[in-house]
Each structure stands twice: as C-alpha cells, then as structure tokens.
C-alpha cells in the first residue's frame, strides 16, 4: 500500500476502535461487549484486505505504487524520447528519471544533475516498472 493508504487505514482503524470501545463500555452484557470487539476486528481486517487487494490486483493501484516508488527513489529506469511536431527526434535520455506531471503543455524532468524542460513537443516515455 502507499504511504497515504497506510495513514488513512491507521486513522480510520483508530477512530473505529475508539467508537467500538466506547459502545462496548456502555453495553450491559459481556456477550454484547465481546460481539462488538469481534465486529470491530472483522471490519478492520476487511478494510485492510480491501486496500491490499486494490494495490495488488488493480492497475490503478499498481500505478499508484509505481508513482510512489518513483517519487521516493528519485525516478525509475526509463527511456525518454523527445520529438518535433513532424516526428524528428530532438533528444533521447536513458536512466533513472522522474517526470513531473503537469497540464501546461510542457514536460519537465531532472537528469544527471540538470533540469530539462521541453515546450510544445511530443514526448515518449518508456519506463521499466517490472512485472510480467
């Protein structure tokens, strides 16, 4: 899971636990208290299983993990090819590169201690992310 997912899970689990323990403390019978605690454990385990399945078995979850890995390690192994509008290659870069996403019509990345920004061009990025 991503760091954000772990934080969400921890906060949500603690809030659920506090609510469950408060409700259990107000319950009249010991059986009801035990049932509430068991229900809490089932809900927390189910939430963990759901989040784990999302990040392990869905493509968007796998992309989120790859994005986090890239952010935390300074990029991932990739090849970047920059083209003109008519298809001529301007530049080619290979190595550990972290692309910065944007909506401004440009691509920006750092490579071997230099910052590169390309405006109004076509960029192909092929990343080595592992898998099958």
N, C-alpha and C positions, 0 to 999 in steps of 0.2 A: 504494500500500500504506500501511497505517497505520504509525505510528512503532514500535509493538510488533512488527509483522511485519518491519520493516527490521532491528530489533535481533535478533530470532530468526534471520533469514536470515544476518546478518553473523556471529553467534556460531557457528551451525551450519556455515557455509561455512568459517570459520577452523579449527574442530575437524576437519572433513573434510580440509581441506588439510594440516593437521599430520599426521594419520594417514596420508594418502596419501604425503606426502613421506618420512615415516619408513619406510613399507613400501617405497617406491621406492628409498630409500637402501640397503635390505637386499637388494634384488633383484640377481641375478647378471648378467643381461644388460641391455644398453642398450635392447633392444626391449621387454623387460618394464617397464623404468622408464618409457619413453615411453607404453606402453599404460596404465599406472597413472595417469599425469598426464592423458592424454586422457580416461580414465574419470572422473577427478575433475572435469574441466571439463564433461563431459556431465551428470554428476549435479548440479553446482552450477547449470548453465544450466537444467536441467529443473526444479529446485526453484524457481528464480526465475520461470520460465514458469508453473508451477503456482500460485504465490502471486499473481502478476499476474492470471492468469485468474480466480482466486477473487474478488479485489477488483474486477475489471472486469465479470465476467459473472454473478455470483450476487447475488441480492437481499440475502442476509445480509452479503456483502462490501461491497455498496454502502451498506447501513445502517451498517456499522462506519465507513466513510469519512465518512458524513454526521455520525455521532456525534462523531467526532474533530474534524471541521471546526467543529461547534457548540461543542465544549469549548475549542478553541484560539482561536476568534474571538469568544467572549462570547455565543454564541447564533446562531440562524438566524432569518430572517424568518418569522414565524408569527402566526396569529390564535388567541387562547385565549378560549374562552367558558366561563364557569362557570355551572352550572345547579343549582337546588334539586332535591330528590327528585321534585317534581311537575312539573318541566320549565320552571320560570320562570327567566329569565336573571338572575343576580346581578351579573355583571360581564363586561366584554369588553375584551381587550387586543390591540393590534396593534403589531408592531415586532420588533426583534431581541431574542429571548427565549431563554434556555437553561433548560429544565425539568430539575429534579433527580429522577431516578428513585428510587422507594422502595417498600416493601411495608407502610407504616404507615397506609394509609387516608387519606392527605392528598396534596396537591400543593404543591410549593414552587418558586418562581422569583423572580428579580430582574428588575425592570422599571423603567426610568428612575430608577435610584438608590434604589429602595425594594424591600424583600423582601415578597413575598406568600406567605401560607400559607393554604390552604383545606382545612378538615376536613369529612369526611362530605358530600361533594357530588359532582356529576358534572362532569367537565372534558373539553371537546373542544379538541383542539389540531390546527390545520391549518397545516402547515409548507410553505414554498416551498423545495423542495430541488432544483429544476431538473429536467433530464431531458426525456423526451418526453411 
